[in-house]
Amino acid sequence: MRVLVTGGAGYIGSTAVAILQERGYGVTVLDDCSTGHFESVASSARFITGSILDSKAVAEALTDCGAVIHFAAKSIVGESVEKPDLYHEVNVNGTRNLLSEMARLGVVKLVFSSTAATYGEPEVIPITEESPTKPTSPYGTTKLAVDQMITAESETGLAAISLRYFNVAGAFNSKSGWIAERHNPETHLIPNLLRASAANPLKVFGKDWPTADGTCIRDYVHVVDLIEAHILALENLEPGKHEIINLGSGGGYSVSQVIDAAAKVVGHEIPTQITARRAGDPAVLIADISKAKKVLGWTPTRNIEDMVGDTWKSQNAFASK
Ligand SMILES: NC(=O)c1ccc[n+]([C@@H]2O[C@H](COP(=O)([O-])OP(=O)(O)OC[C@H]3O[C@@H](n4cnc5c(N)ncnc54)[C@H](O)[C@@H]3O)[C@@H](O)[C@H]2O)c1
C-alpha cells in the first residue's frame, strides 16, 4: 500500500517515512517545508512540495494512496499564543481540506497526530483518553477541534485513529543516516540540553514544583517506538470508527532526571540555570498507555537513556557533516 505522509519532512514525519519504506510501504510526502527539511526525505519517496491548504496539491499527493498519516501542523505552544489565527488556518482548515479531498477521492484510512496538549492541566494522573479535554493553548485547542472533526467524519465511513503523543524524543539511524529533531527554534528539552554550554546554560523553569526533586515531570516516548505505534494503527483501522489513543511511556522523568541521564551520555555536567516557572506548565504529565497496549498491542521498548543517547549521536552526525 502507498501511504500519504503529510508533514513528512518534519522530525516525526521523516522518521515515519524512513521506517515505512523499510517496511515495504510506498510513500508519498506532502510538505510545504515551512518547518521541515526536504533533504530529510529519501529520494525514493514521492515528494509533493505544497500545503495541506491547497486542494490541488492534496489531490495530487493522494494519487494511488490507500491511507494517510497526517503529521503536517504548526506545533509550537508559545507561537500558537502569539499567532492563533495561523494555527487555526493550518491545523483546522488544513485538516478540513485534507479530509474533504480524501472523501472526494475515496481514501478512507487516516492516522492523525494529536497531542497531550488537548487535555490541558490534568485533574488526575495518569491521563487516560477519558480525561477531560481542556486545552490551555490555541495549539491544543486546534488539535482537539481536529479530533472532533475526525469523529464526525468517521460517522460517514472514515476509519481513523488519533494518537495523542506526550513528549517525543530520540532519533532514528536509518539506512541513509540519522534522522533527527531539527526544529528552529528548538523548544524541546533533550536536544536543547545536549547543546547547553556555560555561555548558554539550559533554562530549568522552576525548582519549586511539588515533585520529589522540585522539577516538572513529563512522559517521554522514543520516536521509533512512536512510529511503531503508527504502523500498528494503520493496520488496525476499522471503517466508521475513530479511536483516540495516548502514546507515551506510561512513566515520567523529572527535568533533573533527564539532565542526569544526559550528563552520563556526554560525560560531563550539563550547565543549567534555574529560572521562574512558565505560566500554564503543569507539575506532572504522565500518560496512561493501557489503551495503546490493548487496542494496538503496542509497548514502548526504549528508555530515557536511549532517547538522550540517540539524540546525542544524531547531533554529532549532523555536526560532522
Ligand atoms: N514533537 C512532539 O513532541 C509532538 C508532541 C505531540 C504532537 N506532535 C505532533 O506531531 C506532528 C509532527 O511534529 P514534529 O515535531 O515532527 O513537527 P515538525 O514541525 O518537525 O513537522 C511538521 C511538518 O509539517 C509541515 N507543515 C507545516 N504546515 C504545513 C502545511 N500547511 N502544509 C504542508 N506541510 C506543512 C512542516 O514543514 C513540517 O515538515 C505535529 O502534528 C505535532 O503537532 C508532536
The ligand as a Tripos MOL2 file, in Angstrom:
@<TRIPOS>MOLECULE
LIG
   44    48     1     0     0
SMALL
NO_CHARGES

@<TRIPOS>ATOM
      1 N1          7.3110   16.6630   18.7270 N.am      1 LIG1
      2 C1          6.4770   16.3500   19.7060 C.2       1 LIG1
      3 O1          6.9080   16.0880   20.8590 O.2       1 LIG1
      4 C2          4.9920   16.2650   19.4440 C.ar      1 LIG1
      5 C3          4.1310   16.0010   20.5260 C.ar      1 LIG1
      6 C4          2.7600   15.9090   20.2800 C.ar      1 LIG1
      7 C5          2.2710   16.0360   18.9880 C.ar      1 LIG1
      8 N2          3.1260   16.3160   17.9660 N.ar      1 LIG1
      9 C6          2.5620   16.4670   16.6090 C.3       1 LIG1
     10 O2          3.3290   15.6920   15.7110 O.3       1 LIG1
     11 C7          3.3380   16.2990   14.4160 C.3       1 LIG1
     12 C8          4.7620   16.4150   13.9130 C.3       1 LIG1
     13 O3          5.5250   17.1810   14.8470 O.3       1 LIG1
     14 P1          7.0730   17.4600   14.6230 P.3       1 LIG1
     15 O4          7.6780   17.6320   15.9710 O.co2     1 LIG1
     16 O5          7.6270   16.4660   13.6720 O.co2     1 LIG1
     17 O6          6.9990   18.9040   13.9570 O.3       1 LIG1
     18 P2          7.7270   19.4610   12.6400 P.3       1 LIG1
     19 O7          7.4990   20.9470   12.6490 O.co2     1 LIG1
     20 O8          9.1240   18.9690   12.5680 O.co2     1 LIG1
     21 O9          6.8770   18.7900   11.4770 O.3       1 LIG1
     22 C9          5.7110   19.3540   10.9270 C.3       1 LIG1
     23 C10         5.8160   19.2700    9.4210 C.3       1 LIG1
     24 O10         4.6070   19.7970    8.8410 O.3       1 LIG1
     25 C11         4.9720   20.6510    7.7520 C.3       1 LIG1
     26 N3          3.8830   21.6080    7.5530 N.ar      1 LIG1
     27 C12         3.5150   22.6330    8.3590 C.ar      1 LIG1
     28 N4          2.4790   23.3020    7.8120 N.ar      1 LIG1
     29 C13         2.1790   22.6720    6.6480 C.ar      1 LIG1
     30 C14         1.2130   22.8750    5.6420 C.ar      1 LIG1
     31 N5          0.3370   23.8870    5.7020 N.pl3     1 LIG1
     32 N6          1.1790   22.0300    4.5850 N.ar      1 LIG1
     33 C15         2.0770   21.0170    4.4760 C.ar      1 LIG1
     34 N7          3.0340   20.7810    5.4050 N.ar      1 LIG1
     35 C16         3.0800   21.5980    6.4720 C.ar      1 LIG1
     36 C17         6.2780   21.2910    8.1790 C.3       1 LIG1
     37 O11         7.0360   21.8270    7.1060 O.3       1 LIG1
     38 C18         6.9760   20.1180    8.8670 C.3       1 LIG1
     39 O12         7.7350   19.3640    7.9460 O.3       1 LIG1
     40 C19         2.6120   17.6270   14.5680 C.3       1 LIG1
     41 O13         1.2960   17.4670   14.1040 O.3       1 LIG1
     42 C20         2.6340   17.8780   16.0680 C.3       1 LIG1
     43 O14         1.5300   18.6400   16.4820 O.3       1 LIG1
     44 C21         4.4660   16.4380   18.1660 C.ar      1 LIG1
@<TRIPOS>BOND
     1     1     2 1
     2     2     3 2
     3     2     4 1
     4     4     5 ar
     5     4    44 ar
     6     5     6 ar
     7     6     7 ar
     8     7     8 ar
     9     8     9 1
    10     8    44 ar
    11     9    10 1
    12     9    42 1
    13    10    11 1
    14    11    12 1
    15    11    40 1
    16    12    13 1
    17    13    14 1
    18    14    15 2
    19    14    16 1
    20    14    17 1
    21    17    18 1
    22    18    19 2
    23    18    20 1
    24    18    21 1
    25    21    22 1
    26    22    23 1
    27    23    24 1
    28    23    38 1
    29    24    25 1
    30    25    26 1
    31    25    36 1
    32    26    27 ar
    33    26    35 ar
    34    27    28 ar
    35    28    29 ar
    36    29    30 ar
    37    29    35 ar
    38    30    31 1
    39    30    32 ar
    40    32    33 ar
    41    33    34 ar
    42    34    35 ar
    43    36    37 1
    44    36    38 1
    45    38    39 1
    46    40    41 1
    47    40    42 1
    48    42    43 1
@<TRIPOS>SUBSTRUCTURE
     1 LIG1         1 GROUP 0 **** ****
